[in-house]
């Protein structure tokens, strides 16, 4: 009997170890389920709390706290659900997606994008908010991001006016459990970037079009939206690299005009008119003769919708029956904006994609990111009426730019 009495504590200790082990299995299994189910921010909170609990369990007083660990992980799960952190919003209602352009007012490109955004929202049953600053200013974008995060949106999609300045706000949104999509202009703080066209495709298309008009030794001017615009700079850098490799005798007259190697118009059409006039005054001046005279054209390349329209308007005003400047204009332009200039011969060719399709794809990608049906590393994604679109790493690509000229421009209405 004495032996059995002495064995009692050992039996109780063995039983305690077995129970602790069972609680440990339950806690670990449930934790793995949560980690796989929740978004990145919730996963990190679960891991941090659990690492603390495991440290407690290694202490003398904590050897029998595996049940406490399991209960704490359960509590964290319920708080995760209560705070919408496993889905971003109340799962009983539709997903909430905020879509922000660089600017709300006075930009036909973004107006067309909004049409596609609304279409996809209706089709997918997603509640979409279209909001942003009146003008292209990142200081007006940041408060909108913060407002959407506070309202527990499931996803936000932003065309960055300044990718560097907005990045901290986008990172904070991701930590809060919001899926972050960028589109049109990228920022290094997102889950996916919806790219309207490959950078190289835009750059090569614009330069090949210009070279075909002004020749392999021609001179050209670049008008950009802003010196710090991410998409503009990416296109211009790729364009210059391509030109130097394929057409080394061509010359960028604005190489040293600004850090962007272009004349900036500050994303403002009236300013664009002034800049376009300055370009003609400067680079078609009599002192530079025979520039801009018959047989000696210069090119103007504007990878911005406002810039190419402004250049066309100024050239149309400057040309008279007795004096016609030999200037070739191309860029990224909307058919509705550029139709009159193409019809009267001021411009022959512009490049672009369908902004309605871009807006539609942005909402498709946002919902897919929230649902988990789109993953980094996928090769393609079935995006509704767009069918399978290309996925390259964490970029979803709408397609290659399309050339609009007098033969097809009447077929498009955007």
C-alpha positions as CSV (number, residue, x, y, z in Angstrom):
1,X,0.0,0.0,0.0
2,X,2.9,2.3,0.8
3,X,4.2,1.7,-2.7
4,X,0.9,2.6,-4.2
5,X,0.7,5.7,-2.0
6,X,4.1,6.7,-3.1
7,X,3.1,6.1,-6.8
8,X,0.0,8.3,-6.5
9,X,1.9,11.6,-7.3
10,X,3.7,10.0,-10.2
11,X,0.4,8.7,-11.7
12,X,-1.1,12.2,-11.3
13,X,2.0,13.8,-12.9
14,X,1.8,11.3,-15.9
15,X,-2.0,12.1,-16.2
16,X,-1.2,15.8,-16.2
17,X,1.4,15.4,-18.9
18,X,-1.0,13.5,-21.1
19,X,-3.7,16.1,-20.6
20,X,-1.3,18.9,-21.3
21,X,-0.2,17.1,-24.5
22,X,-3.8,16.8,-25.6
23,X,-4.5,20.5,-25.0
24,X,-1.3,21.3,-26.9
25,X,-2.5,19.2,-29.9
26,X,-5.9,21.0,-29.8
27,X,-4.3,24.5,-29.6
28,X,-1.8,23.8,-32.3
29,X,-4.4,22.3,-34.7
30,X,-6.8,25.2,-34.1
31,X,-4.1,27.7,-34.5
32,X,-3.1,26.2,-37.9
33,X,-6.7,26.5,-39.0
34,X,-6.8,30.2,-38.0
35,X,-3.6,30.9,-39.7
36,X,-4.8,29.4,-43.0
37,X,-8.2,31.1,-42.7
38,X,-7.4,34.6,-41.7
39,X,-5.7,37.5,-43.6
40,X,-2.1,38.4,-43.1
41,X,-2.7,40.9,-40.2
42,X,-4.8,38.4,-38.2
43,X,-2.3,35.6,-38.8
44,X,0.5,37.8,-37.4
45,X,-1.5,38.6,-34.2
46,X,-2.2,34.9,-33.7
47,X,1.4,33.9,-34.1
48,X,2.6,36.6,-31.7
49,X,0.1,35.7,-28.9
50,X,0.8,32.0,-29.3
51,X,4.6,32.5,-29.1
52,X,4.1,34.3,-25.8
53,X,1.9,31.5,-24.5
54,X,4.4,28.9,-25.5
55,X,7.1,30.8,-23.7
56,X,4.9,30.8,-20.6
57,X,4.4,27.0,-20.9
58,X,8.1,26.4,-20.6
59,X,8.3,28.1,-17.2
60,X,7.8,26.1,-14.0
61,X,4.5,27.8,-13.2
62,X,3.4,27.5,-16.8
63,X,3.9,23.7,-17.3
64,X,0.2,23.1,-16.9
65,X,-1.1,26.0,-19.1
66,X,-1.7,24.3,-22.4
67,X,-5.4,24.4,-21.7
68,X,-5.0,28.2,-21.1
69,X,-3.1,28.5,-24.4
70,X,-6.0,26.7,-26.2
71,X,-8.6,28.9,-24.6
72,X,-6.6,32.1,-25.5
73,X,-6.3,31.0,-29.1
74,X,-10.0,30.4,-29.2
75,X,-10.6,33.9,-27.6
76,X,-8.4,35.4,-30.2
77,X,-10.4,33.7,-33.0
78,X,-13.7,35.1,-31.7
79,X,-12.2,38.6,-31.4
80,X,-10.8,38.2,-34.9
81,X,-14.3,37.5,-36.2
82,X,-15.8,40.2,-34.1
83,X,-13.4,42.8,-35.5
84,X,-14.0,41.6,-39.1
85,X,-10.4,40.6,-39.4
86,X,-10.9,37.3,-41.1
87,X,-12.9,38.9,-43.9
88,X,-12.5,42.6,-43.5
89,X,-16.2,43.3,-43.1
90,X,-19.5,41.7,-42.0
91,X,-19.7,38.5,-44.0
92,X,-23.5,38.8,-44.0
93,X,-23.4,41.8,-46.4
94,X,-21.7,42.3,-49.8
95,X,-18.0,42.9,-50.0
96,X,-17.0,46.6,-49.8
97,X,-14.4,47.8,-52.3
98,X,-13.1,51.4,-52.5
99,X,-11.7,52.5,-55.9
100,X,-9.7,55.7,-56.1
101,X,-8.4,57.5,-59.2
102,X,-5.6,60.1,-59.1
103,X,-8.3,62.8,-59.5
104,X,-12.1,62.9,-59.6
105,X,-12.7,66.0,-61.6
106,X,-12.0,66.9,-65.2
107,X,-10.4,63.7,-66.5
108,X,-12.2,61.7,-69.2
109,X,-9.9,58.7,-68.7
110,X,-10.9,58.3,-65.1
111,X,-14.6,58.9,-66.0
112,X,-14.4,56.0,-68.4
113,X,-12.7,53.8,-65.7
114,X,-15.6,54.6,-63.3
115,X,-18.0,53.2,-65.9
116,X,-16.2,49.8,-65.8
117,X,-15.9,49.9,-62.0
118,X,-19.7,50.3,-61.7
119,X,-20.3,47.5,-64.2
120,X,-18.2,45.0,-62.3
121,X,-19.7,46.0,-59.0
122,X,-23.2,45.3,-60.2
123,X,-22.2,42.0,-61.8
124,X,-20.3,40.7,-58.8
125,X,-22.7,42.0,-56.1
126,X,-19.9,44.2,-54.6
127,X,-20.6,47.5,-52.9
128,X,-18.2,49.9,-54.7
129,X,-17.2,53.4,-53.5
130,X,-15.6,55.7,-56.1
131,X,-13.8,58.5,-54.3
132,X,-10.6,60.6,-54.4
133,X,-9.2,64.1,-54.5
134,X,-10.5,66.7,-57.0
135,X,-7.0,67.1,-58.5
136,X,-4.1,64.8,-58.8
137,X,-2.6,65.2,-55.3
138,X,-1.4,62.4,-53.1
139,X,-2.2,64.5,-50.0
140,X,-5.8,64.2,-51.0
141,X,-5.6,60.5,-51.5
142,X,-4.1,59.5,-48.1
143,X,-7.2,60.6,-46.1
144,X,-9.5,58.6,-48.3
145,X,-7.4,55.5,-47.8
146,X,-7.5,56.0,-44.0
147,X,-11.3,56.6,-44.2
148,X,-11.8,53.3,-46.0
149,X,-9.6,51.4,-43.6
150,X,-11.5,52.8,-40.6
151,X,-14.8,51.8,-42.3
152,X,-13.4,48.2,-42.5
153,X,-13.5,47.9,-46.3
154,X,-12.5,44.5,-47.7
155,X,-10.3,45.9,-50.4
156,X,-9.1,49.2,-51.8
157,X,-7.8,49.9,-55.2
158,X,-5.7,53.0,-55.8
159,X,-4.2,54.8,-58.8
160,X,-1.2,56.4,-57.0
161,X,-0.5,60.0,-57.6
162,X,2.8,59.5,-55.8
163,X,3.7,55.9,-55.2
164,X,6.3,56.7,-52.6
165,X,4.2,59.1,-50.5
166,X,1.2,56.9,-50.4
167,X,3.0,53.6,-49.6
168,X,2.9,54.0,-45.8
169,X,-0.9,54.4,-45.8
170,X,-1.2,51.3,-48.1
171,X,1.0,49.3,-45.8
172,X,-1.1,50.3,-42.8
173,X,-4.2,49.2,-44.7
174,X,-2.7,45.7,-45.3
175,X,-1.8,45.3,-41.7
176,X,-5.4,46.1,-40.8
177,X,-6.5,43.2,-43.0
178,X,-7.5,45.2,-46.1
179,X,-6.5,43.8,-49.5
180,X,-4.7,46.5,-51.4
181,X,-4.8,46.8,-55.2
182,X,-3.0,49.4,-57.3
183,X,-4.0,50.2,-60.8
184,X,-2.8,52.6,-63.6
185,X,0.1,53.8,-61.4
186,X,1.8,51.5,-59.0
187,X,3.1,51.7,-55.4
188,X,5.3,49.3,-53.6
189,X,2.9,48.4,-50.9
190,X,0.1,46.3,-52.4
191,X,-1.1,42.7,-53.0
192,X,-1.7,43.1,-56.7
193,X,-1.1,45.7,-59.4
194,X,-3.6,45.9,-62.3
195,X,-1.5,47.0,-65.2
196,X,-3.3,48.3,-68.2
197,X,-0.5,47.2,-70.5
198,X,3.1,45.9,-70.2
199,X,5.5,48.9,-69.7
200,X,7.6,47.7,-72.7
201,X,4.6,47.4,-74.9
202,X,3.6,51.0,-74.3
203,X,7.2,52.3,-74.7
204,X,8.0,50.4,-77.8
205,X,4.7,51.2,-79.5
206,X,5.1,54.9,-78.9
207,X,8.7,55.0,-80.1
208,X,8.1,52.8,-83.2
209,X,5.1,55.0,-84.2
210,X,7.2,58.2,-83.8
211,X,10.2,56.8,-85.7
212,X,8.0,55.7,-88.6
213,X,6.9,59.3,-88.9
214,X,10.1,61.4,-88.3
215,X,12.8,58.9,-89.3
216,X,15.7,57.2,-87.6
217,X,17.6,60.4,-87.1
218,X,14.6,62.5,-86.0
219,X,14.2,64.7,-83.0
220,X,11.4,64.5,-80.5
221,X,9.9,66.1,-77.4
222,X,8.2,64.3,-74.5
223,X,5.3,65.8,-72.5
224,X,4.6,64.0,-69.2
225,X,1.8,64.3,-66.7
226,X,4.1,64.9,-63.6
227,X,7.7,64.4,-62.8
228,X,6.9,62.1,-60.0
229,X,4.1,60.1,-61.7
230,X,5.1,56.3,-61.4
231,X,3.5,55.1,-64.6
232,X,4.7,58.1,-66.7
233,X,8.3,57.6,-65.5
234,X,8.2,53.9,-66.1
235,X,7.0,54.4,-69.7
236,X,9.5,57.2,-70.4
237,X,12.5,55.3,-69.0
238,X,11.6,52.2,-71.0
239,X,11.0,54.4,-74.1
240,X,14.4,56.1,-73.9
241,X,16.2,52.8,-73.3
242,X,14.4,51.2,-76.3
243,X,15.2,54.3,-78.5
244,X,18.9,54.3,-77.6
245,X,19.1,50.6,-78.4
246,X,17.1,50.5,-81.6
247,X,17.2,54.0,-82.9
248,X,20.5,55.4,-81.5
249,X,20.6,58.4,-83.9
250,X,17.3,59.8,-82.7
251,X,17.4,62.7,-80.2
252,X,15.2,63.5,-77.2
253,X,15.2,67.3,-77.1
254,X,13.9,67.3,-73.6
255,X,16.5,65.0,-72.2
256,X,17.7,67.6,-69.7
257,X,14.5,69.5,-69.3
258,X,13.5,67.8,-66.0
259,X,14.4,64.8,-63.9
260,X,11.7,63.0,-66.0
261,X,13.5,63.9,-69.2
262,X,10.3,65.5,-70.3
263,X,8.2,68.7,-70.0
264,X,5.7,68.2,-67.1
265,X,2.2,69.6,-67.4
266,X,1.2,68.8,-63.7
267,X,-1.8,66.6,-64.8
268,X,-3.7,69.8,-65.7
269,X,-5.1,70.4,-69.1
270,X,-4.8,74.2,-69.1
271,X,-1.2,73.8,-68.0
272,X,-0.8,71.3,-70.8
273,X,-1.9,73.8,-73.4
274,X,0.8,76.2,-72.1
275,X,3.5,73.5,-72.1
276,X,2.5,72.4,-75.6
277,X,2.8,76.0,-76.8
278,X,6.1,76.4,-75.1
279,X,7.4,73.2,-76.8
280,X,6.5,74.6,-80.3
281,X,7.9,78.0,-79.5
282,X,11.1,76.5,-78.2
283,X,11.8,73.6,-80.6
284,X,10.3,75.0,-83.8
285,X,12.0,78.4,-83.3
286,X,13.5,80.1,-86.4
287,X,16.9,79.7,-84.8
288,X,16.5,75.9,-85.0
289,X,15.5,76.0,-88.7
290,X,14.7,73.9,-90.6
291,X,13.0,72.2,-87.6
292,X,9.2,71.8,-88.1
293,X,9.4,72.8,-91.8
294,X,8.3,70.5,-94.6
295,X,10.4,67.4,-94.7
296,X,12.0,68.2,-91.3
297,X,9.5,67.1,-88.7
298,X,9.9,66.9,-85.0
299,X,7.9,64.5,-82.9
300,X,5.9,65.2,-79.7
301,X,5.3,62.1,-77.6
302,X,2.8,62.5,-74.7
303,X,2.1,59.3,-72.7
304,X,-0.7,61.2,-70.9
305,X,-4.2,61.7,-72.2
306,X,-4.3,65.4,-71.3
307,X,-0.9,66.0,-72.8
308,X,-1.6,64.5,-76.2
309,X,-4.9,66.4,-76.5
310,X,-3.3,69.7,-75.4
311,X,-0.5,69.2,-78.0
312,X,-3.0,68.5,-80.7
313,X,-5.1,71.5,-79.8
314,X,-2.2,73.9,-79.9
315,X,-0.8,72.5,-83.1
316,X,-4.2,72.9,-84.7
317,X,-4.4,76.5,-83.6
318,X,-0.9,77.3,-84.8
319,X,-1.3,75.8,-88.3
320,X,-2.8,78.1,-90.9
321,X,-3.4,77.9,-94.6
322,X,-0.2,79.8,-95.2
323,X,2.0,78.2,-92.5
324,X,1.8,74.5,-91.5
325,X,4.3,73.2,-88.9
326,X,5.6,69.8,-89.7
327,X,5.1,68.2,-86.2
328,X,4.1,64.6,-85.6
329,X,2.1,64.1,-82.4
330,X,1.4,60.7,-80.8
331,X,0.7,59.5,-77.3
332,X,-1.8,57.8,-75.1
333,X,-5.1,59.3,-75.9
334,X,-8.8,58.6,-75.6
335,X,-10.7,58.2,-78.9
336,X,-13.5,60.6,-78.0
337,X,-10.9,63.3,-77.1
338,X,-8.7,62.8,-80.1
339,X,-11.3,62.0,-82.8
340,X,-11.6,65.6,-84.2
341,X,-7.8,65.9,-84.5
342,X,-7.5,62.6,-86.2
343,X,-10.4,63.5,-88.5
344,X,-8.8,66.7,-89.6
345,X,-5.3,65.3,-89.9
346,X,-3.6,67.1,-87.0
347,X,-2.8,63.7,-85.5
348,X,-2.6,60.5,-87.4
349,X,-2.2,57.8,-84.7
350,X,-2.6,57.4,-81.0
351,X,-2.3,54.4,-78.7
352,X,-4.5,53.3,-75.8
353,X,-6.4,50.5,-74.1
354,X,-10.0,50.4,-73.1
355,X,-10.4,52.3,-69.8
356,X,-13.8,50.8,-69.2
357,X,-12.3,47.3,-69.3
358,X,-9.5,48.5,-66.9
359,X,-12.1,49.6,-64.3
360,X,-14.0,46.4,-64.7
361,X,-10.8,44.4,-64.2
362,X,-9.8,46.4,-61.1
363,X,-13.0,45.3,-59.3
364,X,-12.7,41.7,-60.5
365,X,-9.2,41.5,-59.1
366,X,-10.1,43.2,-55.8
367,X,-12.9,40.6,-55.2
368,X,-10.7,37.7,-56.2
369,X,-8.0,38.9,-53.9
370,X,-10.4,39.0,-51.0
371,X,-11.9,35.6,-51.9
372,X,-8.5,34.0,-52.3
373,X,-9.3,32.8,-55.8
374,X,-6.4,34.9,-57.2
375,X,-2.9,34.0,-56.0
376,X,0.6,35.3,-56.6
377,X,2.1,33.0,-59.1
378,X,-1.0,32.2,-61.1
379,X,-0.5,32.4,-64.8
380,X,-4.0,33.7,-65.7
381,X,-7.3,34.6,-64.1
382,X,-10.9,34.3,-65.5
383,X,-12.0,37.9,-65.2
384,X,-15.7,37.8,-66.2
385,X,-16.4,39.1,-69.7
386,X,-12.6,39.7,-70.3
387,X,-12.1,35.9,-70.1
388,X,-8.6,34.8,-69.1
389,X,-6.3,37.7,-68.4
390,X,-2.5,37.4,-68.0
391,X,-1.0,37.2,-64.5
392,X,2.7,37.8,-64.1
393,X,3.8,37.4,-60.5
394,X,1.7,40.0,-58.6
395,X,0.6,41.9,-61.7
396,X,-2.6,41.3,-63.6
397,X,-2.3,42.7,-67.1
398,X,-5.2,44.0,-69.2
399,X,-3.4,43.6,-72.5
400,X,-1.2,45.3,-75.1
401,X,-2.0,48.9,-76.3
402,X,-4.1,49.4,-79.4
403,X,-3.5,51.8,-82.3
404,X,-6.3,54.2,-83.2
405,X,-6.3,56.0,-86.5
406,X,-8.8,57.4,-89.0
407,X,-9.7,53.9,-90.2
408,X,-11.1,52.7,-86.8
409,X,-11.6,55.5,-84.4
410,X,-15.3,55.9,-85.1
411,X,-15.8,52.3,-83.9
412,X,-15.0,53.3,-80.3
413,X,-16.9,55.4,-77.8
414,X,-14.9,56.2,-74.7
